[in-house]
Amino acid sequence: MSKKKTEKRKEMNKKLFEKLKDKVTNSGEVCDNLDEARWVFGEEEDKQWLQNAVLEDLFEFQPYKRAAIYSFENKFYFISIGIMDKPDNMPEFMDIFELNSGLFVSIVADKDLNVQVRNNIKANDIIQKVLCIYKGFEDYGGHYLSVLRDFFEPIDVYELKGDCLFNKDDLVRMLGCYICLTDSLVYLPFSDTVVGKYSSIFCFGHNSIPFENLLFSLCSINYKFAFLDLYRCIEMLYTIYYMDRINNIITSITKLEINTLEVASTIQKELLWKYNETNAINSIFESLPPTLIYILQQEKNRHPKQANIKMGEWIYGIRCTIVHHRINQDKEILNDLKWDEIINGMLDIITYLYDKYSLMMF
């Protein structure tokens, strides 16, 4: 092995143990021999993992909870970090993969992943179980993964199957599927039907869907925020809807094929045009098949005061009530909504609209 590769392995091992030493130093505990050489034991294959595993992408969806994609020898691996619980059932596109010492060091040493020593770890335990052993001790060949792993945030690895629907750029989609199967990561009491629809969109929805918004909706701790992130998914289509209408008019006159996105970009840039939000959502909802808005219509019918308001305007009104909160008046309105039903209906509409306008967005 070249000197350069050896130095890289040494540096990454050093970064791992520096995190443990920093925990001790910051605690005020005294430990001799802090600067002695230490490393993680690994066989030749582990060394190859440490040398050649590549971090392809990462995403932090909650404080100290994140996911990453690693590649090694033309295979891809989904990594969960900081997540205590595993899925109740494994997503079909991945298999559990045993974490090896090389990948472990690579993950912990990476500054972007920012893996931390667990909060409940005591400095004295680090001293007694880790730092008291180092190069120079008889038969020292490195610290074992089985010992070190419990000192850091939970790290779990899954190998993506060869027939996986996703590629390395689809981390958020994969994470969404993973979270849908992990009850402890879904904080709101969504019905099984709603969680199933989230899952279906992550797995099979069109690539143009803003999956980050969908993920934040799924992981929300408040129905209002879950709703807002789904509303944003629809809001992103307002310009596309109007530009499609303009495009159809231009095409009918000129008989020329025009790119809708280019038309939208040009009109917004040159004319400083902006849609009216109420008109936009009303127009979109009026274009939907009646069966698609049935769930939302049932919920709207529970509120007699909203009888003469259009469906799109009602949804926009909920959005405004949340965003422009007037404490006493709006609290009563929001508390009276069956949020699971509203989320359910919104997910159907998002699926339909992004399938409909997908060709205009690519």
Buried (B, 14 or more C-beta within 10 A) or exposed (E): EEEEBEEBBEEBBBBBBEBBBEBBBEBEBEBEEBEBEBBBBBEEEBBBBBBEBEBBBBBBBBEEBBBBBBBBEEEBBBBBBBBEEBBEEEBEBBEEBEBBBBBBBBBBBBEEBBBBBEEEBEBEBBBEBBBEBBEEEEEBEBBEBEEBBEBBBBBBBBBBBEEBBBEBEBBBBBBBBBBBBBEEBBBBEBEEEBBEBBBBBBBEBBEBBBBBBBBBBBBBEEBBBBBBBBBBBBBBBBBBBBBBEBBEEBEEEEEEEBEBBEBBEEBBEEEEEEBEBBBBBBBBBEEBEEEBBEBBBEBBEEEEEBEEBBBBBBBBBBBBBBEEEEEEEBEEBBEEBEBBBBBBBBBBBBBBBBBBBBEBBE
